[in-house]
Amino acid sequence: MLRKRADFLAAARARRQATKGMVVQARRRPEGHTALGVRIGYTCSKKIGNAVARNRAKRRLRAVARELMPALGVEGWDYVLIGRREDTIARSYDALLNDLKYAMKKLHADRSTPRA
């Protein structure tokens, strides 16, 4: 799990994919980094609402990530899931699952082939 501000800032400078229910930021950790596996961080700004609303949004993001990231996360990458105003809380769980699947597919799409 990501805890340090520097890790969140590094992810913010890397790849990003927005969906209706969340924003997913992803970055490959530099060579020689000691952490193993996939690391995930969660954040929600005060635009989401009060502390109760922000915590609920983060709980929903954690639940979605817990279900999908073991299969979709890439070893050696850091991910930050950011809640979006009203949509993270109001969207159905299945819609959030689809949002994360879509974002992960786009983030790890082969960028070397040009679009037709």
MOPAC internal coordinates of N, CA, C and O (Angstrom, degrees):
PM7 1SCF
backbone

  N    0.0000 0     0.00 0     0.00 0    0    0    0
  C    1.4491 1     0.00 0     0.00 0    1    0    0
  C    1.5274 1   108.71 1     0.00 0    2    1    0
  O    1.2310 1   121.07 1   -41.10 1    3    2    1
  N    1.3202 1   115.56 1   138.90 1    3    2    1
  C    1.4620 1   120.18 1   177.60 1    5    3    2
  C    1.5176 1   109.49 1   -78.54 1    6    5    3
  O    1.2310 1   120.74 1   -45.98 1    7    6    5
  N    1.3163 1   116.19 1   134.02 1    7    6    5
  C    1.4590 1   120.30 1   179.30 1    9    7    6
  C    1.5280 1   112.51 1  -130.02 1   10    9    7
  O    1.2310 1   120.14 1   151.23 1   11   10    9
  N    1.3246 1   117.35 1   -28.77 1   11   10    9
  C    1.4659 1   120.56 1  -173.99 1   13   11   10
  C    1.5226 1   111.49 1   -86.22 1   14   13   11
  O    1.2310 1   121.34 1   -39.27 1   15   14   13
  N    1.3122 1   115.03 1   140.73 1   15   14   13
  C    1.4633 1   121.42 1   179.82 1   17   15   14
  C    1.5252 1   111.31 1   -57.24 1   18   17   15
  O    1.2310 1   120.30 1   141.67 1   19   18   17
  N    1.3173 1   117.03 1   -38.33 1   19   18   17
  C    1.4686 1   120.67 1  -179.09 1   21   19   18
  C    1.5300 1   111.02 1   -60.66 1   22   21   19
  O    1.2310 1   119.99 1   142.91 1   23   22   21
  N    1.3271 1   117.63 1   -37.09 1   23   22   21
  C    1.4638 1   120.67 1   178.54 1   25   23   22
  C    1.5288 1   111.13 1   -67.34 1   26   25   23
  O    1.2310 1   120.56 1   139.46 1   27   26   25
  N    1.3362 1   116.54 1   -40.54 1   27   26   25
  C    1.4620 1   120.43 1   177.90 1   29   27   26
  C    1.5307 1   110.36 1   -64.91 1   30   29   27
  O    1.2310 1   120.39 1   138.42 1   31   30   29
  N    1.3336 1   116.86 1   -41.58 1   31   30   29
  C    1.4654 1   120.41 1   179.80 1   33   31   30
  C    1.5271 1   111.40 1   -66.74 1   34   33   31
  O    1.2310 1   120.37 1   142.15 1   35   34   33
  N    1.3241 1   116.89 1   -37.85 1   35   34   33
  C    1.4644 1   120.09 1   178.08 1   37   35   34
  C    1.5308 1   110.41 1   -64.55 1   38   37   35
  O    1.2310 1   120.39 1   139.76 1   39   38   37
  N    1.3191 1   116.86 1   -40.24 1   39   38   37
  C    1.4654 1   120.42 1   177.95 1   41   39   38
  C    1.5259 1   110.80 1   -66.02 1   42   41   39
  O    1.2310 1   120.48 1   145.64 1   43   42   41
  N    1.3229 1   116.69 1   -34.36 1   43   42   41
  C    1.4727 1   120.55 1  -179.94 1   45   43   42
  C    1.5245 1   111.30 1   -66.17 1   46   45   43
  O    1.2310 1   120.00 1   153.89 1   47   46   45
  N    1.3235 1   117.60 1   -26.11 1   47   46   45
  C    1.4650 1   121.10 1   179.56 1   49   47   46
  C    1.5313 1   112.42 1   -85.83 1   50   49   47
  O    1.2310 1   120.10 1   173.90 1   51   50   49
  N    1.3130 1   117.42 1    -6.10 1   51   50   49
  C    1.4663 1   121.03 1  -175.24 1   53   51   50
  C    1.5324 1   110.72 1  -100.96 1   54   53   51
  O    1.2310 1   120.72 1    28.30 1   55   54   53
  N    1.3069 1   116.22 1  -151.70 1   55   54   53
  C    1.4663 1   121.77 1  -177.25 1   57   55   54
  C    1.5277 1   111.41 1   -66.60 1   58   57   55
  O    1.2310 1   121.81 1   -30.07 1   59   58   57
  N    1.3412 1   114.13 1   149.93 1   59   58   57
  C    1.4666 1   119.64 1  -179.01 1   61   59   58
  C    1.5237 1   108.59 1  -145.60 1   62   61   59
  O    1.2310 1   121.03 1   -39.90 1   63   62   61
  N    1.3295 1   115.63 1   140.10 1   63   62   61
  C    1.4591 1   120.41 1   175.18 1   65   63   62
  C    1.5245 1   108.36 1  -137.61 1   66   65   63
  O    1.2310 1   120.71 1   -57.49 1   67   66   65
  N    1.3188 1   116.26 1   122.51 1   67   66   65
  C    1.4614 1   121.19 1  -179.86 1   69   67   66
  C    1.5217 1   109.90 1   -97.72 1   70   69   67
  O    1.2310 1   121.17 1   -38.40 1   71   70   69
  N    1.3175 1   115.37 1   141.60 1   71   70   69
  C    1.4590 1   122.41 1   171.70 1   73   71   70
  C    1.5217 1   106.81 1  -129.90 1   74   73   71
  O    1.2310 1   120.56 1    -2.32 1   75   74   73
  N    1.3092 1   116.54 1   177.68 1   75   74   73
  C    1.4602 1   119.51 1  -178.16 1   77   75   74
  C    1.5259 1   111.35 1   -64.67 1   78   77   75
  O    1.2310 1   119.85 1   144.07 1   79   78   77
  N    1.3138 1   117.89 1   -35.93 1   79   78   77
  C    1.4556 1   120.95 1  -174.41 1   81   79   78
  C    1.5176 1   115.93 1   -95.40 1   82   81   79
  O    1.2310 1   119.90 1   164.33 1   83   82   81
  N    1.3475 1   117.79 1   -15.67 1   83   82   81
  C    1.4638 1   119.54 1  -176.10 1   85   83   82
  C    1.5230 1   110.08 1  -165.28 1   86   85   83
  O    1.2310 1   121.30 1   -11.06 1   87   86   85
  N    1.3121 1   115.12 1   168.94 1   87   86   85
  C    1.4629 1   122.14 1   169.60 1   89   87   86
  C    1.5245 1   105.83 1  -118.34 1   90   89   87
  O    1.2310 1   120.49 1   -45.79 1   91   90   89
  N    1.3186 1   116.67 1   134.21 1   91   90   89
  C    1.4644 1   120.99 1   178.85 1   93   91   90
  C    1.5260 1   108.08 1  -116.21 1   94   93   91
  O    1.2310 1   120.92 1   -55.00 1   95   94   93
  N    1.3245 1   115.84 1   125.00 1   95   94   93
  C    1.4620 1   121.98 1   174.84 1   97   95   94
  C    1.5211 1   107.28 1  -108.76 1   98   97   95
  O    1.2310 1   120.65 1   -37.99 1   99   98   97
  N    1.3224 1   116.37 1   142.01 1   99   98   97
  C    1.4658 1   119.68 1  -177.98 1  101   99   98
  C    1.5158 1   110.05 1  -142.37 1  102  101   99
  O    1.2310 1   121.30 1   -37.29 1  103  102  101
  N    1.3222 1   115.11 1   142.71 1  103  102  101
  C    1.4663 1   119.83 1   174.76 1  105  103  102
  C    1.5156 1   109.24 1  -147.74 1  106  105  103
  O    1.2310 1   121.85 1   -33.52 1  107  106  105
  N    1.3217 1   114.07 1   146.48 1  107  106  105
  C    1.4614 1   120.20 1   174.37 1  109  107  106
  C    1.5228 1   107.13 1   -81.34 1  110  109  107
  O    1.2310 1   120.48 1   -47.38 1  111  110  109
  N    1.3306 1   116.69 1   132.62 1  111  110  109
  C    1.4593 1   119.65 1   178.04 1  113  111  110
  C    1.5202 1   109.29 1   -70.34 1  114  113  111
  O    1.2310 1   120.35 1   -32.97 1  115  114  113
  N    1.3305 1   116.94 1   147.03 1  115  114  113
  C    1.4675 1   119.57 1  -179.79 1  117  115  114
  C    1.5279 1   111.62 1   -66.49 1  118  117  115
  O    1.2310 1   121.52 1   -24.39 1  119  118  117
  N    1.3159 1   114.69 1   155.61 1  119  118  117
  C    1.4683 1   120.37 1   177.61 1  121  119  118
  C    1.5237 1   109.85 1   -58.25 1  122  121  119
  O    1.2310 1   120.84 1   -36.14 1  123  122  121
  N    1.3111 1   115.99 1   143.86 1  123  122  121
  C    1.4509 1   120.26 1   178.44 1  125  123  122
  C    1.5163 1   113.97 1    86.22 1  126  125  123
  O    1.2310 1   120.08 1   179.83 1  127  126  125
  N    1.3211 1   117.45 1    -0.17 1  127  126  125
  C    1.4638 1   120.39 1   178.03 1  129  127  126
  C    1.5202 1   108.08 1   -71.97 1  130  129  127
  O    1.2310 1   120.10 1   -42.31 1  131  130  129
  N    1.3182 1   117.42 1   137.69 1  131  130  129
  C    1.4613 1   120.83 1  -171.80 1  133  131  130
  C    1.5220 1   113.98 1   -82.44 1  134  133  131
  O    1.2310 1   119.20 1   158.96 1  135  134  133
  N    1.3339 1   119.12 1   -21.04 1  135  134  133
  C    1.4618 1   120.99 1  -177.58 1  137  135  134
  C    1.5278 1   110.30 1   -68.55 1  138  137  135
  O    1.2310 1   121.10 1   -39.53 1  139  138  137
  N    1.3097 1   115.51 1   140.47 1  139  138  137
  C    1.4581 1   121.65 1   179.35 1  141  139  138
  C    1.5226 1   109.81 1  -107.18 1  142  141  139
  O    1.2310 1   120.73 1   -21.69 1  143  142  141
  N    1.3090 1   116.21 1   158.31 1  143  142  141
  C    1.4540 1   120.95 1   174.47 1  145  143  142
  C    1.5147 1   113.17 1    77.05 1  146  145  143
  O    1.2310 1   121.89 1    18.31 1  147  146  145
  N    1.3223 1   113.98 1  -161.69 1  147  146  145
  C    1.4582 1   123.05 1  -179.84 1  149  147  146
  C    1.5186 1   108.11 1   -99.42 1  150  149  147
  O    1.2310 1   120.63 1   -48.57 1  151  150  149
  N    1.3293 1   116.39 1   131.43 1  151  150  149
  C    1.4681 1   120.02 1   176.21 1  153  151  150
  C    1.5245 1   108.29 1  -111.41 1  154  153  151
  O    1.2310 1   120.95 1   -41.79 1  155  154  153
  N    1.3319 1   115.78 1   138.21 1  155  154  153
  C    1.4567 1   121.02 1  -176.67 1  157  155  154
  C    1.5170 1   109.26 1  -129.74 1  158  157  155
  O    1.2310 1   120.82 1   -41.39 1  159  158  157
  N    1.3277 1   116.04 1   138.61 1  159  158  157
  C    1.4581 1   122.63 1   174.04 1  161  159  158
  C    1.5181 1   109.22 1  -123.63 1  162  161  159
  O    1.2310 1   120.75 1   -24.61 1  163  162  161
  N    1.3212 1   116.18 1   155.39 1  163  162  161
  C    1.4620 1   122.27 1  -178.08 1  165  163  162
  C    1.5141 1   108.26 1  -130.84 1  166  165  163
  O    1.2310 1   120.76 1   -41.14 1  167  166  165
  N    1.3249 1   116.15 1   138.86 1  167  166  165
  C    1.4496 1   118.92 1   177.93 1  169  167  166
  C    1.5228 1   110.03 1  -151.49 1  170  169  167
  O    1.2310 1   121.54 1   -28.60 1  171  170  169
  N    1.3177 1   114.66 1   151.40 1  171  170  169
  C    1.4604 1   122.84 1   176.15 1  173  171  170
  C    1.5177 1   107.06 1  -144.24 1  174  173  171
  O    1.2310 1   120.60 1   -48.11 1  175  174  173
  N    1.3120 1   116.47 1   131.89 1  175  174  173
  C    1.4611 1   119.52 1   179.57 1  177  175  174
  C    1.5244 1   110.18 1   -82.18 1  178  177  175
  O    1.2310 1   120.89 1    -7.06 1  179  178  177
  N    1.2992 1   115.89 1   172.94 1  179  178  177
  C    1.4611 1   120.51 1   179.14 1  181  179  178
  C    1.5206 1   112.41 1   -69.13 1  182  181  179
  O    1.2310 1   120.21 1   169.53 1  183  182  181
  N    1.3318 1   117.19 1   -10.47 1  183  182  181
  C    1.4641 1   120.41 1   174.75 1  185  183  182
  C    1.5268 1   110.99 1   -63.38 1  186  185  183
  O    1.2310 1   120.55 1   154.46 1  187  186  185
  N    1.3282 1   116.56 1   -25.54 1  187  186  185
  C    1.4625 1   121.52 1  -179.98 1  189  187  186
  C    1.5235 1   110.30 1   -65.11 1  190  189  187
  O    1.2310 1   120.66 1   141.85 1  191  190  189
  N    1.3153 1   116.34 1   -38.15 1  191  190  189
  C    1.4620 1   120.62 1  -177.92 1  193  191  190
  C    1.5122 1   110.34 1   146.04 1  194  193  191
  O    1.2310 1   121.72 1    22.43 1  195  194  193
  N    1.3226 1   114.32 1  -157.57 1  195  194  193
  C    1.4641 1   119.06 1  -179.33 1  197  195  194
  C    1.5336 1   110.24 1   -74.83 1  198  197  195
  O    1.2310 1   120.62 1     1.95 1  199  198  197
  N    1.3123 1   116.42 1  -178.05 1  199  198  197
  C    1.4697 1   121.03 1  -175.32 1  201  199  198
  C    1.5256 1   111.70 1   -59.81 1  202  201  199
  O    1.2310 1   120.30 1   143.29 1  203  202  201
  N    1.3205 1   117.03 1   -36.71 1  203  202  201
  C    1.4651 1   120.55 1   179.92 1  205  203  202
  C    1.5335 1   109.96 1   -62.63 1  206  205  203
  O    1.2310 1   120.26 1   134.27 1  207  206  205
  N    1.3162 1   117.10 1   -45.73 1  207  206  205
  C    1.4681 1   121.44 1  -179.67 1  209  207  206
  C    1.5277 1   110.89 1   -66.47 1  210  209  207
  O    1.2310 1   120.23 1   137.84 1  211  210  209
  N    1.3318 1   117.17 1   -42.16 1  211  210  209
  C    1.4685 1   120.02 1   179.68 1  213  211  210
  C    1.5229 1   110.84 1   -63.98 1  214  213  211
  O    1.2310 1   120.31 1   137.01 1  215  214  213
  N    1.3175 1   117.02 1   -42.99 1  215  214  213
  C    1.4671 1   120.11 1   179.74 1  217  215  214
  C    1.5256 1   111.22 1   -65.48 1  218  217  215
  O    1.2310 1   120.32 1   141.81 1  219  218  217
  N    1.3380 1   116.99 1   -38.19 1  219  218  217
  C    1.4598 1   119.88 1   178.24 1  221  219  218
  C    1.5274 1   110.17 1   -64.43 1  222  221  219
  O    1.2310 1   120.49 1   136.85 1  223  222  221
  N    1.3223 1   116.67 1   -43.15 1  223  222  221
  C    1.4664 1   120.35 1   178.58 1  225  223  222
  C    1.5292 1   110.47 1   -61.11 1  226  225  223
  O    1.2310 1   120.10 1   136.40 1  227  226  225
  N    1.3281 1   117.41 1   -43.60 1  227  226  225
  C    1.4733 1   120.37 1   179.65 1  229  227  226
  C    1.5273 1   111.21 1   -66.29 1  230  229  227
  O    1.2310 1   119.88 1   143.34 1  231  230  229
  N    1.3278 1   117.82 1   -36.66 1  231  230  229
  C    1.4725 1   120.44 1   176.52 1  233  231  230
  C    1.5219 1   110.70 1   -61.94 1  234  233  231
  O    1.2310 1   120.66 1   138.49 1  235  234  233
  N    1.3264 1   116.34 1   -41.51 1  235  234  233
  C    1.4676 1   120.23 1   179.31 1  237  235  234
  C    1.5318 1   110.42 1   -65.97 1  238  237  235
  O    1.2310 1   120.26 1   138.68 1  239  238  237
  N    1.3259 1   117.12 1   -41.32 1  239  238  237
  C    1.4673 1   120.25 1   177.95 1  241  239  238
  C    1.5249 1   110.81 1   -63.69 1  242  241  239
  O    1.2310 1   120.39 1   138.37 1  243  242  241
  N    1.3352 1   116.86 1   -41.63 1  243  242  241
  C    1.4712 1   120.38 1   178.53 1  245  243  242
  C    1.5240 1   111.12 1   -62.32 1  246  245  243
  O    1.2310 1   120.27 1   139.22 1  247  246  245
  N    1.3373 1   117.09 1   -40.78 1  247  246  245
  C    1.4631 1   120.60 1  -179.23 1  249  247  246
  C    1.5317 1   110.96 1   -64.30 1  250  249  247
  O    1.2310 1   120.53 1   136.90 1  251  250  249
  N    1.3194 1   116.60 1   -43.10 1  251  250  249
  C    1.4666 1   120.92 1   178.76 1  253  251  250
  C    1.5302 1   109.86 1   -64.50 1  254  253  251
  O    1.2310 1   120.39 1   134.59 1  255  254  253
  N    1.3248 1   116.85 1   -45.41 1  255  254  253
  C    1.4656 1   120.66 1  -179.30 1  257  255  254
  C    1.5275 1   111.01 1   -64.90 1  258  257  255
  O    1.2310 1   120.06 1   140.63 1  259  258  257
  N    1.3167 1   117.50 1   -39.37 1  259  258  257
  C    1.4618 1   120.97 1   179.96 1  261  259  258
  C    1.5256 1   110.53 1   -60.14 1  262  261  259
  O    1.2310 1   120.74 1   145.19 1  263  262  261
  N    1.3221 1   116.19 1   -34.81 1  263  262  261
  C    1.4567 1   120.11 1  -178.44 1  265  263  262
  C    1.5319 1   112.72 1   -78.65 1  266  265  263
  O    1.2310 1   120.15 1   140.58 1  267  266  265
  N    1.3307 1   117.32 1   -39.42 1  267  266  265
  C    1.4642 1   119.91 1  -170.97 1  269  267  266
  C    1.5226 1   116.08 1  -102.45 1  270  269  267
  O    1.2310 1   119.78 1   148.81 1  271  270  269
  N    1.3132 1   118.03 1   -31.19 1  271  270  269
  C    1.4666 1   119.54 1  -171.41 1  273  271  270
  C    1.5279 1   114.65 1   -65.75 1  274  273  271
  O    1.2310 1   118.41 1   149.78 1  275  274  273
  N    1.3343 1   120.64 1   -30.22 1  275  274  273
  C    1.4711 1   116.82 1   175.59 1  277  275  274
  C    1.5334 1   112.42 1   -58.62 1  278  277  275
  O    1.2310 1   120.17 1   148.30 1  279  278  277
  N    1.3240 1   117.27 1   -31.70 1  279  278  277
  C    1.4607 1   120.37 1  -179.83 1  281  279  278
  C    1.5262 1   112.60 1   -91.56 1  282  281  279
  O    1.2310 1   120.07 1   145.15 1  283  282  281
  N    1.3344 1   117.47 1   -34.85 1  283  282  281
  C    1.4620 1   120.75 1  -172.71 1  285  283  282
  C    1.5276 1   114.15 1   -97.97 1  286  285  283
  O    1.2310 1   120.16 1   155.79 1  287  286  285
  N    1.3266 1   117.31 1   -24.21 1  287  286  285
  C    1.4612 1   120.40 1  -178.40 1  289  287  286
  C    1.5190 1   111.37 1   -69.48 1  290  289  287
  O    1.2310 1   120.87 1   -35.69 1  291  290  289
  N    1.3180 1   115.94 1   144.31 1  291  290  289
  C    1.4666 1   121.39 1  -179.09 1  293  291  290
  C    1.5264 1   108.76 1  -103.07 1  294  293  291
  O    1.2310 1   120.99 1   -48.43 1  295  294  293
  N    1.3080 1   115.72 1   131.57 1  295  294  293
  C    1.4690 1   122.43 1   179.20 1  297  295  294
  C    1.5271 1   110.57 1   -53.64 1  298  297  295
  O    1.2310 1   120.51 1   -47.26 1  299  298  297
  N    1.3325 1   116.63 1   132.74 1  299  298  297
  C    1.4565 1   120.74 1   177.86 1  301  299  298
  C    1.5201 1   114.28 1    86.73 1  302  301  299
  O    1.2310 1   119.91 1  -168.03 1  303  302  301
  N    1.3173 1   117.77 1    11.97 1  303  302  301
  C    1.4623 1   122.07 1   179.41 1  305  303  302
  C    1.5206 1   110.25 1  -115.95 1  306  305  303
  O    1.2310 1   121.11 1   -29.26 1  307  306  305
  N    1.3342 1   115.49 1   150.74 1  307  306  305
  C    1.4644 1   123.29 1   172.52 1  309  307  306
  C    1.5212 1   108.01 1  -109.33 1  310  309  307
  O    1.2310 1   120.77 1   -38.76 1  311  310  309
  N    1.3175 1   116.13 1   141.24 1  311  310  309
  C    1.4614 1   121.79 1   178.86 1  313  311  310
  C    1.5175 1   109.23 1  -129.14 1  314  313  311
  O    1.2310 1   120.68 1   -37.20 1  315  314  313
  N    1.3270 1   116.31 1   142.80 1  315  314  313
  C    1.4580 1   122.26 1   173.02 1  317  315  314
  C    1.5196 1   107.02 1  -124.63 1  318  317  315
  O    1.2310 1   120.65 1   -55.93 1  319  318  317
  N    1.3374 1   116.36 1   124.07 1  319  318  317
  C    1.4534 1   122.10 1   176.31 1  321  319  318
  C    1.5184 1   107.76 1  -102.07 1  322  321  319
  O    1.2310 1   120.74 1   -55.62 1  323  322  321
  N    1.3237 1   116.19 1   124.38 1  323  322  321
  C    1.4547 1   122.03 1  -176.40 1  325  323  322
  C    1.5204 1   108.77 1  -114.36 1  326  325  323
  O    1.2310 1   120.93 1   -54.56 1  327  326  325
  N    1.3298 1   115.83 1   125.44 1  327  326  325
  C    1.4569 1   120.68 1   178.30 1  329  327  326
  C    1.5144 1   111.44 1   -71.77 1  330  329  327
  O    1.2310 1   121.02 1   -31.90 1  331  330  329
  N    1.3251 1   115.65 1   148.10 1  331  330  329
  C    1.4608 1   121.32 1   178.47 1  333  331  330
  C    1.5241 1   109.41 1  -110.51 1  334  333  331
  O    1.2310 1   121.72 1   -31.13 1  335  334  333
  N    1.3263 1   114.31 1   148.87 1  335  334  333
  C    1.4585 1   121.39 1  -177.36 1  337  335  334
  C    1.5324 1   110.71 1   -51.13 1  338  337  335
  O    1.2310 1   120.29 1   -51.93 1  339  338  337
  N    1.2904 1   117.06 1   128.07 1  339  338  337
  C    1.4634 1   126.94 1   176.20 1  341  339  338
  C    1.5255 1   114.02 1    59.80 1  342  341  339
  O    1.2310 1   119.33 1   140.71 1  343  342  341
  N    1.3246 1   118.88 1   -39.29 1  343  342  341
  C    1.4562 1   120.23 1  -173.50 1  345  343  342
  C    1.5225 1   113.47 1   -68.39 1  346  345  343
  O    1.2310 1   119.53 1   143.09 1  347  346  345
  N    1.3098 1   118.51 1   -36.91 1  347  346  345
  C    1.4657 1   120.32 1  -179.21 1  349  347  346
  C    1.5242 1   110.18 1   -64.33 1  350  349  347
  O    1.2310 1   120.22 1   142.39 1  351  350  349
  N    1.3095 1   117.18 1   -37.61 1  351  350  349
  C    1.4641 1   121.05 1  -178.84 1  353  351  350
  C    1.5262 1   110.90 1   -81.55 1  354  353  351
  O    1.2310 1   120.02 1   140.69 1  355  354  353
  N    1.3298 1   117.57 1   -39.31 1  355  354  353
  C    1.4625 1   121.42 1  -172.21 1  357  355  354
  C    1.5335 1   113.47 1   -82.20 1  358  357  355
  O    1.2310 1   119.79 1   152.56 1  359  358  357
  N    1.3199 1   118.01 1   -27.44 1  359  358  357
  C    1.4687 1   119.81 1  -177.32 1  361  359  358
  C    1.5174 1   111.27 1   -68.60 1  362  361  359
  O    1.2310 1   121.32 1   -29.64 1  363  362  361
  N    1.3225 1   115.08 1   150.36 1  363  362  361
  C    1.4576 1   119.55 1   177.72 1  365  363  362
  C    1.5325 1   109.43 1   -68.30 1  366  365  363
  O    1.2310 1   121.50 1   -21.42 1  367  366  365
  N    1.3134 1   114.74 1   158.58 1  367  366  365
  C    1.4616 1   120.31 1  -179.83 1  369  367  366
  C    1.5315 1   110.40 1   -61.21 1  370  369  367
  O    1.2310 1   120.48 1   138.15 1  371  370  369
  N    1.3346 1   116.69 1   -41.85 1  371  370  369
  C    1.4674 1   120.24 1   179.30 1  373  371  370
  C    1.5229 1   111.72 1   -62.72 1  374  373  371
  O    1.2310 1   120.40 1   142.52 1  375  374  373
  N    1.3337 1   116.83 1   -37.48 1  375  374  373
  C    1.4669 1   120.25 1   178.25 1  377  375  374
  C    1.5245 1   110.30 1   -66.06 1  378  377  375
  O    1.2310 1   120.08 1   140.80 1  379  378  377
  N    1.3358 1   117.45 1   -39.20 1  379  378  377
  C    1.4691 1   120.40 1   177.16 1  381  379  378
  C    1.5296 1   110.89 1   -64.97 1  382  381  379
  O    1.2310 1   120.43 1   140.62 1  383  382  381
  N    1.3322 1   116.79 1   -39.38 1  383  382  381
  C    1.4691 1   120.09 1   176.33 1  385  383  382
  C    1.5297 1   110.18 1   -59.74 1  386  385  383
  O    1.2310 1   120.76 1   134.01 1  387  386  385
  N    1.3270 1   116.16 1   -45.99 1  387  386  385
  C    1.4688 1   119.99 1   179.52 1  389  387  386
  C    1.5195 1   111.50 1   -64.72 1  390  389  387
  O    1.2310 1   120.31 1   143.34 1  391  390  389
  N    1.3417 1   117.02 1   -36.66 1  391  390  389
  C    1.4631 1   120.67 1   177.51 1  393  391  390
  C    1.5276 1   110.80 1   -60.80 1  394  393  391
  O    1.2310 1   120.48 1   134.38 1  395  394  393
  N    1.3360 1   116.68 1   -45.62 1  395  394  393
  C    1.4646 1   119.66 1  -178.66 1  397  395  394
  C    1.5301 1   110.98 1   -68.07 1  398  397  395
  O    1.2310 1   120.02 1   140.02 1  399  398  397
  N    1.3273 1   117.57 1   -39.98 1  399  398  397
  C    1.4714 1   120.14 1   177.04 1  401  399  398
  C    1.5257 1   110.59 1   -59.26 1  402  401  399
  O    1.2310 1   120.75 1   134.00 1  403  402  401
  N    1.3322 1   116.16 1   -46.00 1  403  402  401
  C    1.4640 1   121.18 1  -179.62 1  405  403  402
  C    1.5299 1   110.56 1   -61.88 1  406  405  403
  O    1.2310 1   120.62 1   133.41 1  407  406  405
  N    1.3334 1   116.41 1   -46.59 1  407  406  405
  C    1.4661 1   120.54 1  -178.25 1  409  407  406
  C    1.5276 1   111.00 1   -62.15 1  410  409  407
  O    1.2310 1   119.99 1   136.44 1  411  410  409
  N    1.3173 1   117.62 1   -43.56 1  411  410  409
  C    1.4657 1   120.46 1  -179.18 1  413  411  410
  C    1.5280 1   110.71 1   -65.89 1  414  413  411
  O    1.2310 1   120.45 1   141.31 1  415  414  413
  N    1.3179 1   116.74 1   -38.69 1  415  414  413
  C    1.4627 1   120.17 1   177.93 1  417  415  414
  C    1.5280 1   110.35 1   -62.24 1  418  417  415
  O    1.2310 1   120.32 1   136.34 1  419  418  417
  N    1.3201 1   117.00 1   -43.66 1  419  418  417
  C    1.4592 1   121.10 1  -179.45 1  421  419  418
  C    1.5281 1   111.76 1   -69.61 1  422  421  419
  O    1.2310 1   120.12 1   140.63 1  423  422  421
  N    1.3227 1   117.38 1   -39.37 1  423  422  421
  C    1.4633 1   120.91 1  -178.49 1  425  423  422
  C    1.5258 1   111.96 1   -64.77 1  426  425  423
  O    1.2310 1   120.43 1   144.67 1  427  426  425
  N    1.3208 1   116.78 1   -35.33 1  427  426  425
  C    1.4634 1   120.31 1  -175.78 1  429  427  426
  C    1.5251 1   112.59 1  -105.63 1  430  429  427
  O    1.2310 1   120.57 1  -164.21 1  431  430  429
  N    1.3291 1   116.51 1    15.79 1  431  430  429
  C    1.4660 1   119.66 1   175.99 1  433  431  430
  C    1.5255 1   108.65 1   -66.47 1  434  433  431
  O    1.2310 1   120.98 1   -31.70 1  435  434  433
  N    1.3005 1   115.74 1   148.30 1  435  434  433
  C    1.4652 1   120.80 1   179.16 1  437  435  434
  C    1.5209 1   108.72 1   -66.55 1  438  437  435
  O    1.2310 1   120.28 1   -65.53 1  439  438  437
  N    1.3159 1   117.08 1   114.47 1  439  438  437
  C    1.4606 1   121.58 1  -176.56 1  441  439  438
  C    1.5273 1   112.32 1   -91.19 1  442  441  439
  O    1.2310 1   120.20 1   179.95 1  443  442  441
  N    1.3200 1   117.22 1    -0.05 1  443  442  441
  C    1.4631 1   119.13 1  -176.72 1  445  443  442
  C    1.5265 1   112.31 1   -83.70 1  446  445  443
  O    1.2310 1   120.03 1   158.52 1  447  446  445
  N    1.3327 1   117.55 1   -21.48 1  447  446  445
  C    1.4565 1   119.32 1  -179.35 1  449  447  446
  C    1.5200 1   109.66 1   -89.45 1  450  449  447
  O    1.2310 1   119.91 1   -50.22 1  451  450  449
  N    1.3308 1   117.77 1   129.78 1  451  450  449
  C    1.4669 1   120.02 1  -179.86 1  453  451  450
  C    1.5213 1   111.02 1   -71.67 1  454  453  451
  O    1.2310 1   121.43 1   -26.05 1  455  454  453
  N    1.3154 1   114.86 1   153.95 1  455  454  453
  C    1.4619 1   119.79 1   177.34 1  457  455  454
  C    1.5179 1   109.58 1   -73.48 1  458  457  455
  O    1.2310 1   120.79 1   -33.94 1  459  458  457
  N    1.3142 1   116.10 1   146.06 1  459  458  457
  C    1.4757 1   120.86 1   179.44 1  461  459  458
  C    1.5122 1   110.99 1   -83.12 1  462  461  459
  O    1.2310 1   120.10 1   180.00 1  463  462  461

